[in-house]
C-alpha cells in the first residue's frame, strides 16, 4: 500500500505529464461547469442516460469495459480534486443507496487488491496528517 504523500506526488506528476502533452481542457473546469459545455455537461448527459437505462431495466446501456473506463476516470478526477485541497463528497447526499456504495467500494478495493483493513489504516494515517 502506498503512502498518501507518494500517491499525491504521482497524481501531480501524471497531471503535469498530461498537461504537457496537451490533454487539458480549453476552459478551466469551474468555467466549463458554469457554462454548461465541455466534459462536465457531457458527463451530466451521460449520467442521465445511464440512470434512464437502469430505470428501464437496460443494464446493457454500458459495456463492462466502458463502465470500467468511466469509474477509473472518475476515481482519478476525484482523487486529484481532493489532493488539490478541494473538499466535497464523491456523490451528493441521498443520491446513491448505501448498498450501491458498499458494492462499488468492495469492487474498487478488490480491483486494487486492497482489503478493508488497509482502507482503515489509510484513513487513520491521512487523518493524522491533516491535524
N, C-alpha and C positions, 0 to 999 in steps of 0.2 A: 504494500500500500504506500503510495507516495504522500509526502508531506504536503500540507496546503500551500506552503511557500513555493515548493517545487512545481506544483500544478499551476499556480498563478504565473510563475515565470514562463512555463510552457505556453500558457494561453496568450500571454503578451507576445511571445516570440512568434506564435502561429499567426496572430492578428497582424503583426508587423510584416511578416513574410507575405501574407495575403495582400496587404495594402501595397507592398512594393511590386506585386505582380498585377496591380490594377483591379483587384477584386472587390473594391469598396463601392458602396452605392454613391451615386452622384449627389444625392441630397443627404444631409445628416439624418440619422434615424428619427430624431424628435421632429424635425421639419417634415420629413416624409410622412410620418404618422399623422401630423396635423393636417396636411394637405389631402390625405386620403388616397395617395398614389404610392407607387413603389411596392416594395416587398411587404410592408405592413398591410396595405389594402389587399394585396394578393393573398396573404396569409389568412386574413379575416374571411375573404370569399371562399377559400379552400376549406377553412374550418366549418363554415356554414354548410357547404356542400357535403362534407363528411358527416356532420350532425344530421342533416336531412336524410342521407343514405342510411345511417344507422337507425333512425326513426322508422324508415321504410323497410327495415329488415335486410338491407343490402350490405352485407359485410364485404362484398367484393368491390366496393367503391374504391378501395385502395389495395394494391397488391402488397404482399409481405415486404418485398424489398423497398417499395415506395414508402410504406409506413416506417420501416427502419430508418430510411434516409431522413424523413421528417423528424422523427424522435431524436436522432443523433444531432441534427442541426439545431433543434430546439434546446437540447441539453447544452450544446456548446454556446449558444447565444445566451441562455440564462446564466450559465457559469461566468461568461465574460462580463455580463452586466453586474453580477454580484461582486466579482473581483475588481471591477472598476468603482465599487463603492455604492452602487445603486442598491436600494433595498425595497423589494416587492416580492410578493408570493408568486410562485410559478403558475398558479391558476387562481382565478378570482374565487373568493369565498362562496361556498354553496353552489358551485357550477359543476363539480365532479363529485361523485359519491366516494365515500371512504373506501368502499370495496374496489372501485376503479383505481383509486390511488394506491391501495395496497397491492393489487395485482400488478400494476405498472412498476411500482417500486421494486417488488420482488423480481420482476423480469429484468429491470435495469441492473440490480445487484448481481443476478446470475450472469448477465451479459459481460460484466466487468470482472467476473469471478471473485466477487466480494460477498461477505456474509453480513448479517445484521449486527453481529458483534463488532466488525470493523467499522460499520456505519456509526455505531455508538461511540467507538473510540475516536473517530474523526470529529464527530460533533463535540465531544468533550475537549478535544485538542483545540479546535477552532474557537470554542467559547473562551478558553483561557487566553488565546491570542488577542481577542477583542476586548479584554478587560482593561 
